[in-house]
């Protein structure tokens, strides 16, 4: 997460802020600029603003701002009133039910950070124009968390910290969070975009295994027998050993964790490689756009010492490790695959459509592929309902 400053007074402001605490200037997140901007009200148009220091059209707050569920901006004169992130919502909780508003606000805060990273990467939120799916969200009470045909469903109870901790202990997980849920489930959506639609299945199988293995049988075995004893030698988590699709989704989530954390550390000037610097001295290292520029090897060289430092800091405060995972060599290669898949897709003139336009159709084989051909637009992993890690 980048650092932001109020355009009027220079005070540091944060991603979720709606007002500068120093000068009172209204703030909002502009998804087109991927930046928190300071706002000047327009006298001639109530509820409309001009971002200070920028040229362009007037903006307004997302319609969900009235529920304190969103601080993102949307064009004042066009659209349906919802920002790019809230427009992805298909179902929200019944706000007349006690506790649902608080839960939804928590879900939105986590979802906004996911969508922020996706925008920073340059990844599409809607591939329906290329025969794919549109990313969407259902926040439902007592529903199974999972992914189906582009729709990510999250059980509203996951917003309850007590319930989330109960499930973490029940499933023996070292880590469980709303943002982790959303990142994991988004991995299923982007498997279709980055792997299936670009014909990368064979390269995927060399690292993750054959995704054509029966998914239901694999998950039933995992829940009944647990992970194999040597799972930690090949995977980022025990759940990743359940099935190749889960291995991808867990690896994808960890990759997003890494990029977001290093990006924030870079913005705050708090990386371990800066040890020995005089406080307040100029930052001596070149900064990178972690979502677009940094190589994978360089990212890992920054990630590992950062996690060690933050784990020690967390223990010093009496808390569990910030990052309670170890990355074995095979998982390192899988993370590198995710990194390359994102970079290759974004670098192509029109993503997956580029391959199709140049006579390179996706490689579709087996019964799943036959099912896809008989139902155009249907996800290869459409019938994925899983327990998120």
ZAMARGU-4260 file (C-alpha; in steps of 0.2 Angstrom, whole numbers, plus 5000, padded with zeros to 4 digits):
<rodrens>
0) 5000/5000/5000 | 5007/5017/4995 | 5008/5032/5006 | 4996/5046/5003 | 4996/5065/5009
5) 4983/5078/5010 | 4984/5090/4995 | 4980/5105/5006 | 4991/5103/5021 | 5003/5089/5017
10) 4997/5078/5032 | 4999/5059/5030 | 4982/5051/5026 | 4977/5033/5024 | 4968/5021/5012
15) 4952/5021/5022 | 4951/5039/5027 | 4937/5050/5022 | 4944/5066/5030 | 4961/5074/5034
20) 4962/5074/5053 | 4973/5089/5052 | 4964/5101/5041 | 4947/5093/5038 | 4948/5091/5019
25) 4937/5078/5012 | 4946/5063/5005 | 4942/5048/4994 | 4950/5034/4984 | 4951/5037/4966
30) 4952/5020/4957 | 4956/5027/4940 | 4972/5035/4948 | 4974/5021/4962 | 4977/5035/4974
35) 4968/5044/4989 | 4964/5061/4983 | 4959/5077/4992 | 4942/5084/4986 | 4936/5102/4983
40) 4916/5103/4984 | 4908/5110/4968 | 4896/5123/4973 | 4886/5121/4957 | 4883/5103/4960
45) 4879/5096/4977 | 4888/5080/4981 | 4901/5083/4967 | 4919/5086/4969 | 4935/5090/4960
50) 4951/5081/4965 | 4963/5094/4970 | 4979/5094/4959 | 4971/5084/4945 | 4962/5089/4929
55) 4947/5079/4923 | 4929/5076/4927 | 4920/5079/4943 | 4918/5064/4955 | 4906/5059/4969
60) 4907/5046/4983 | 4901/5029/4979 | 4883/5026/4984 | 4888/5014/4998 | 4897/5029/5007
65) 4880/5032/5016 | 4883/5016/5025 | 4901/5020/5029 | 4905/5005/5019 | 4915/5014/5005
70) 4926/5029/5003 | 4929/5026/4984 | 4925/5038/4971 | 4915/5037/4955 | 4912/5049/4940
75) 4898/5062/4945 | 4889/5062/4929 | 4890/5044/4923 | 4888/5026/4929 | 4876/5019/4942
80) 4882/5028/4957 | 4893/5013/4963 | 4912/5013/4962 | 4922/5000/4953 | 4924/4989/4968
85) 4906/4990/4975 | 4899/4988/4957 | 4906/4970/4959 | 4894/4966/4973 | 4880/4954/4968
90) 4873/4952/4985 | 4876/4961/5001 | 4869/4956/5019 | 4852/4961/5024 | 4856/4978/5033
95) 4840/4977/5043 | 4847/4963/5053 | 4857/4968/5069 | 4875/4966/5066 | 4875/4964/5047
100) 4880/4982/5044 | 4896/4980/5055 | 4900/4964/5046 | 4897/4971/5029 | 4909/4986/5033
105) 4922/4973/5038 | 4920/4963/5022 | 4921/4979/5011 | 4937/4985/5020 | 4945/4968/5015
110) 4938/4968/4998 | 4944/4985/4994 | 4962/4980/4998 | 4960/4965/4986 | 4953/4976/4972
115) 4966/4989/4975 | 4980/4976/4972 | 4971/4969/4957 | 4970/4986/4949 | 4988/4990/4954
120) 4993/4973/4945 | 4983/4979/4929 | 4972/4963/4930 | 4955/4963/4923 | 4939/4962/4934
125) 4928/4957/4919 | 4933/4945/4905 | 4916/4942/4899 | 4920/4951/4883 | 4933/4938/4879
130) 4922/4923/4883 | 4927/4923/4901 | 4918/4928/4917 | 4915/4944/4927 | 4922/4945/4945
135) 4907/4946/4957 | 4904/4945/4976 | 4890/4937/4986 | 4891/4941/5005 | 4878/4929/5013
140) 4874/4923/5030 | 4877/4904/5033 | 4883/4901/5015 | 4898/4890/5010 | 4913/4901/5006
145) 4919/4897/4988 | 4920/4902/4970 | 4907/4898/4956 | 4907/4904/4939 | 4916/4920/4943
150) 4906/4924/4959 | 4915/4923/4976 | 4904/4919/4990 | 4909/4924/5008 | 4900/4918/5023
155) 4896/4934/5033 | 4900/4925/5049 | 4918/4926/5044 | 4918/4945/5048 | 4915/4939/5067
160) 4933/4938/5074 | 4927/4926/5087 | 4919/4914/5074 | 4934/4916/5063 | 4946/4911/5077
165) 4935/4896/5081 | 4936/4890/5063 | 4955/4893/5063 | 4957/4882/5078 | 4944/4869/5071
170) 4954/4867/5055 | 4971/4868/5063 | 4976/4884/5053 | 4990/4895/5058 | 4982/4910/5049
175) 4964/4915/5045 | 4958/4932/5039 | 4945/4940/5028 | 4958/4947/5016 | 4966/4930/5016
180) 4949/4922/5011 | 4946/4935/4997 | 4963/4933/4990 | 4962/4914/4990 | 4945/4914/4981
185) 4951/4927/4969 | 4964/4914/4964 | 4951/4902/4957 | 4944/4916/4946 | 4961/4921/4940
190) 4966/4903/4936 | 4954/4904/4922 | 4961/4920/4916 | 4979/4917/4918 | 4981/4898/4915
195) 4966/4891/4907 | 4962/4905/4894 | 4980/4907/4889 | 4984/4888/4887 | 4996/4886/4901
200) 4989/4870/4908 | 5004/4859/4904 | 5016/4872/4912 | 5004/4873/4927 | 5004/4854/4929
205) 5022/4852/4930 | 5022/4862/4946 | 5005/4860/4954 | 4999/4843/4948 | 4985/4838/4936
210) 4969/4849/4940 | 4959/4835/4931 | 4960/4825/4946 | 4942/4823/4953 | 4940/4839/4964
215) 4926/4832/4976 | 4935/4816/4979 | 4951/4825/4983 | 4943/4837/4995 | 4934/4823/5004
220) 4950/4814/5006 | 4959/4829/5013 | 4945/4832/5026 | 4944/4814/5031 | 4963/4810/5031
225) 4971/4827/5033 | 4986/4832/5022 | 5001/4820/5018 | 5015/4820/5031 | 5027/4828/5020
230) 5015/4842/5013 | 5027/4856/5020 | 5041/4850/5008 | 5030/4855/4993 | 5017/4867/4998
235) 5014/4884/5006 | 5001/4877/5017 | 4993/4861/5022 | 4977/4865/5012 | 4987/4868/4997
240) 4990/4849/4996 | 4972/4845/4994 | 4971/4848/4975 | 4981/4857/4962 | 4967/4870/4961
245) 4969/4873/4980 | 4988/4873/4978 | 4986/4887/4965 | 4974/4897/4975 | 4984/4896/4991
250) 5000/4901/4982 | 4991/4915/4973 | 4985/4922/4990 | 5002/4920/4997 | 5009/4930/4982
255) 4997/4944/4985 | 5001/4944/5004 | 5020/4946/4999 | 5018/4960/4986 | 5006/4970/4997
260) 5017/4968/5013 | 5033/4973/5004 | 5025/4987/4995 | 5019/4994/5011 | 5036/4992/5020
265) 5044/5001/5005 | 5032/5015/5006 | 5035/5016/5025 | 5054/5015/5023 | 5054/5001/5036
270) 5063/4986/5027 | 5076/4977/5036 | 5089/4981/5023 | 5088/4999/5029 | 5095/4994/5046
275) 5109/5005/5052 | 5102/5021/5044 | 5100/5037/5054 | 5081/5040/5057 | 5075/5054/5046
280) 5089/5051/5033 | 5085/5051/5015 | 5079/5033/5009 | 5095/5027/5000 | 5087/5013/4990
285) 5078/5014/4973 | 5059/5011/4975 | 5050/5000/4963 | 5032/4998/4958 | 5030/4981/4966
290) 5015/4976/4956 | 5023/4980/4939 | 5042/4981/4940 | 5051/4971/4953 | 5058/4954/4948
295) 5052/4939/4957 | 5070/4935/4964 | 5072/4953/4971 | 5054/4952/4978 | 5059/4936/4988
300) 5076/4944/4993 | 5065/4958/5001 | 5051/4947/5008 | 5061/4934/5018 | 5070/4946/5029
305) 5055/4957/5031 | 5045/4942/5038 | 5059/4937/5050 | 5059/4955/5057 | 5040/4956/5058
310) 5039/4939/5066 | 5051/4944/5080 | 5042/4961/5082 | 5026/4952/5084 | 5033/4939/5096
315) 5040/4954/5106 | 5022/4961/5108 | 5016/4944/5114 | 5007/4940/5098 | 5008/4925/5085
320) 5019/4927/5070 | 5015/4939/5057 | 5019/4926/5044 | 5018/4909/5051 | 5024/4900/5035
325) 5040/4893/5028 | 5042/4892/5009 | 5050/4876/5003 | 5059/4876/4986 | 5044/4869/4976
330) 5033/4882/4983 | 5046/4895/4978 | 5044/4889/4960 | 5025/4890/4961 | 5026/4908/4967
335) 5037/4912/4953 | 5025/4904/4941 | 5011/4915/4948 | 5022/4931/4946 | 5026/4926/4928
340) 5008/4922/4924 | 5003/4940/4930 | 5017/4949/4921 | 5015/4939/4905 | 4996/4943/4904
345) 4997/4961/4908 | 5012/4963/4895 | 5002/4955/4881 | 4993/4968/4870 | 4976/4962/4876
350) 4979/4948/4888 | 4972/4931/4884 | 4963/4938/4869 | 4981/4941/4861 | 4984/4922/4860
355) 4967/4919/4852 | 4970/4933/4840 | 4986/4925/4834 | 4979/4908/4832 | 4985/4901/4848
360) 4969/4894/4856 | 4969/4888/4874 | 4974/4870/4876 | 4958/4861/4882 | 4958/4843/4885
365) 4949/4830/4895 | 4931/4829/4902 | 4932/4847/4910 | 4937/4854/4893 | 4923/4844/4884
370) 4911/4852/4897 | 4917/4869/4893 | 4915/4867/4875 | 4897/4861/4877 | 4894/4876/4888
375) 4903/4892/4881 | 4909/4904/4894 | 4907/4891/4909 | 4922/4891/4920 | 4934/4876/4920
380) 4933/4877/4939 | 4916/4884/4940 | 4909/4871/4952 | 4922/4875/4965 | 4915/4876/4982
385) 4929/4875/4995 | 4934/4880/5012 | 4945/4895/5011 | 4961/4896/5020
</rodrens>
